[in-house]
Amino acid sequence: MSSHTASSSNGGNGSGDSGAPRRNSKRPKYSKFTQQELPACKPILTPRWVVSAFLIIAIVFIPIGIACLLGSRDVVEVAKQYDTDCIPPANRSSKVQYIQSSANKTCTISMTIPKRMKKPIYVYYQLDNFYQNHRRYVKSRSDEQLKSSGKENDTSSCKPENTAVGGGAIVPCGLIAWSMFNDTYNFSRQNQELIVNKKGIAWKSDKEKRFGKDVFPKNFQGGGLQGGAILNDTVPLNEQEDLMVWMRTAALPTFRKLYGKIEVDLEANEVINVTLDNNYNTYSFNGKKKLVLSTTSWIGGRNDFLGIAYLTVGMICLALAMGFTAVYFIKPRRLGDPTFLSWNRGPGSQ
């Protein structure tokens, strides 16, 4: 018995020898961070705290929602869908054939101003059911080619609109530029022309960084099938703001893009006559086209969603606060003593 004990004792001493192999431990180094022992706020959700939190949210969100709705309602907007009206009745059963033909597609529509519109008045074209967010469509461009004339042949990402029929690179290449919107609008009131300013409609960063001043259109729409607009090959890309606006692809299938600005006031009940060229083919994919005139307010364009969202959240929080208050007074529940919580007890407490 004693010899067994002695041998065990010797073995224990031997295992502690510095020359013996040491087993690696996966235990992390102790710290308050790794052991989640850092000081933390642990609120106790008493009825008073819960009701107060809901009331604060309601008090903040409801006025913001009302202000957003009022700002949105201050925007005056007029929209006119014209894709069907600008097709002659005899051709409405074969719209695609008509839009692809060489027939004269000039059309006149009228828009009545409901309220006084203060300058500047923004002119938008709106397309429905046009998926600019399609992966292949979005990738069909060359940003390097747009920035520098030395990258003219950088068209590997632009197929199928990368090379002209007679040879040579297309500038700007890709499906986005190829499908550029090409309807045109001319406005008049009381037989007097309204000038549309098409300068300053593109982003400043696009004009200064994304589109080069030494890059000119070349072989554009020369791939065998014309898609949309034809660019002026004597004007550099950083001055062709219609192209810059179109090249910023939309995330949703219904979108608006800025066409220009009318820099005079329009009075209530005035009739604006619009002579347009209905060139853009939306009929192949059952798309729609609209012309939109809009003012802006401090919140931007007309959009009630933000105000409605704030009001909805605020009203729900107010209803919950009132409901919890009623339950607390009608059928109160006794609260426990928070001193018995584990983090409120001392280290020696049982």
Buried (B, 14 or more C-beta within 10 A) or exposed (E): EEEEEEEEEEEEEEEEEEEEEEEEEEEEEEEEEEEEEEEEEEEEEEBEEBBEBBBEBBEBBBEBBBBBBEBBEBBBBBEBBBBEEBBEEEBEEEBEEBBEEEEEBEBEBEBEBEBEBEEBBBBBBBBBEBBBEEEEBBEBBBBBBBBEBEBBBBBEBBBEBBBBEEEEBBBBBBBBBBBBBBBBBBBBBEEEEBEBEBEEBBEEEBBEEBBBEEBBBBBBBBBEEEBBBEBEEEEBBBBBBBBBBBBBBBEEBEBBBBBBBBEEBBEEEBEBBBBBBBBBBBBEEEBBBBBBBBBBBEBEBBEEEBBBBBBEBBBBBBEBBBEBBEEBEEEEEEEEEEEEEEEEEEEEEE
